[in-house]
Amino acid sequence: MGINLAKGQRIDLTKTNPGLTKAIIGLGWDTNRYHGGNDFDLDACAFLTDANSRVINDSDFIFYNNLVHSSGGVEHTGDNRTGEGDGDDEQIKIDFSKIPPSIHRIAITVTIHDAEARNQNFGQVSNAFVRVVDEESGREILRFDLGEDFSVETAIVVCELYRHNGDWKFNAVGSGFAGGLASLCRNFGLEV
């Protein structure tokens, strides 16, 4: 069992786990019973940013329509449109050895597809978590349970992986946004 983190905590990934080059970022959630008659489709995304937390190229935004970064360092394993079942609902694979030096942060986010049209928000989502797994050994390194702190938000920055003195660290962010994916994209410097 890995380390359980609270919102705002930071932890070393590569320094305290020597040899860690490939990690799986697993994200999961459940939806509450009442959901207005529409299915919930939550989508994980990764924003690969520079030192100023800005995405330089559209190709540095990894999501269900752009599954693999050109470096091969970040790969979204595919869209789960229902979130049914136990365990990870969506996964993003990271190969730290392939991340270009220009990338300083990888922000991992989750949004609700068509949230406004479907009248859905993260107040209707429970048991949301992110975990980091060593892909080679299958060992869970850490887990961050997001809790039930959300109400009207339609997008969440779940966590960030960031470089610090040549090593990669994990930041448990858990910050909500209204305005869905478009709002997140603008936050990271992308034109919508």
N, C-alpha and C positions, 0 to 999 in steps of 0.2 A: 504494500500500500504506500502510495506517495504522500507528499506533504499537502495538507489542506491549507489553502490561503484564504485570507479575508480581503475584502475590497481595499485597494490601495497598497497592498503588500507587493514587494519586489523580491525576486529570488534569482540567484545565478542558475543558469542552465548548463552551459558548456564547461564552466570552471569547476563546478562541484560534481559534474558527471563527465569525467575525462573520457574521451573517445566518442562522445555523443555527436554524431554528424547528421543523423536522420531522425526526425521526430514526427509524430502524428499528433496534430491538434484535433482532438475529438470534441464535438459540440453536441449537446443533447438538451431536450426540453419536453414538456408535456403541455397540453392545452387543458384549460379548465372545462367543466361540463358544458356550461352555456357558452356558445360561440356564435349565435345569431344565424345559424343555418348554413353558413359557408365553411368550407374546409380552411384550416390554417396551413399556409405554405410559408415556412420560415426558411430564409436563405442565408448561408454563411458566405462571407466574402473576406478577401485579404487585400489591404491597401499597402503596397510597398512604397515607402516614402524616403525622401532625403533627410538630412539632419534637421530641416525645418518642418518636418511632418507634412510635406507636400509631395503628391504624386507627380512625377516629371512627365511620364508618358502614359497614354491610355492603356498600353499593354502591361503596365505595372499595377493594374487593377484586376484581381483574379476573382472570378465569380462564375455562375452557371453558364454564361455565354463565352467565357474566356478561361478555360479550366487550367491551363498550364502556362507558367511564365516562360519567356523565351530562354532564360538561363537554365531552365529545368529545376530550379531551386525551390519553387513553390507549385504545388499541384492540388487543385480541388478535385476530390474523387467523384463528384457528381451531386446533382440536386435530388433531395428526398422531399417529395411534394406533400407528404402527409405527416411525417414525424412519428409514425406508428412504430411500436415495438420498443424493446429495452435497449440500453446502451447508447452509443453515439448515433445521432441522427444524420449528421454530416461530418466529414473529415477533410482537413487540409494537411497535406504532407509537406514538410520542410526539409530540405537538404542544405544545411548550413554551409557546407563546403562549396556549393554552387551559387550562393547569393552574391551578386556583384558588389564590389566595394562601395559603389554609389548609393546602395540601399542601406539605410541606417536603422529603419524601423519597419516592422510588419504589424500593422494593426488588424486584428481579427474582429470582425463585426457580424452581427446577425440582424436581418431586417425581416419585416412581415410583408410578403408580396401582396399588392393591392389592398393594403391595410385600410386606407381611407374609404375606398369603394365598398369594402366588406365590413366597415365599422369595427375593426379589430385593433388591439393594442397589446403591449406587453403586460398590462394588468390582468389579461386573460391567459397568461402563460405562467406555468409553475415548474419547479424542479429544473430550472435552466442551469447548465454547468458547462465548463470547459475543462479539459484535462490534457496533459502533455504526456505522451507515451514514447519511450525509446523504441523506434521501429525495429531495431536489430534484436532486442531481447524481449520486447513485448511488455516491459516493466513500466507501470505508471509512475512517472516522476512527481507530478503534482496535479492538484485538482482545485478548481475555484468554483464554488457554488454561488450563483448570483443572488439567491434570496428572492424575496417578494417585494422589492423596493420600488417597483415600477407601476405606473398607472396608465397615463395617456401616451407614453412613448411608443414609437413604431420602428425604432432602430436603436441598437445598442453597440457601443464599442466594448467588446467583452474583455479583451486583453491586448497587450502589445508585447512583441518580442523586439528587443533592441540591442544594438551593439554598445559595449562599454569596454574600453581598453582591450579590444581584440576578442572579447568574449561576448556571448549572447546571454541576455537576461530576460526575465519574464515579469511583466507588470500586470497585476490584476486590476483592471480599470473599472468595468461595470458602470459605464456612463451612458445614460439614455438620451435620445434625441427624438423630437417630434419632426415630422416631415419625411420620414422613411429614407429610402435609398438615395433620393435626390439630395436631401439635406446632408447626408453623410458624404456623398461625392463632393459637394461644394466645400464641406469642411476640410477635405483633403486636397483641395485645389483642382478638382476636375470640373470641366464644363458639362452642364447637364442639358 
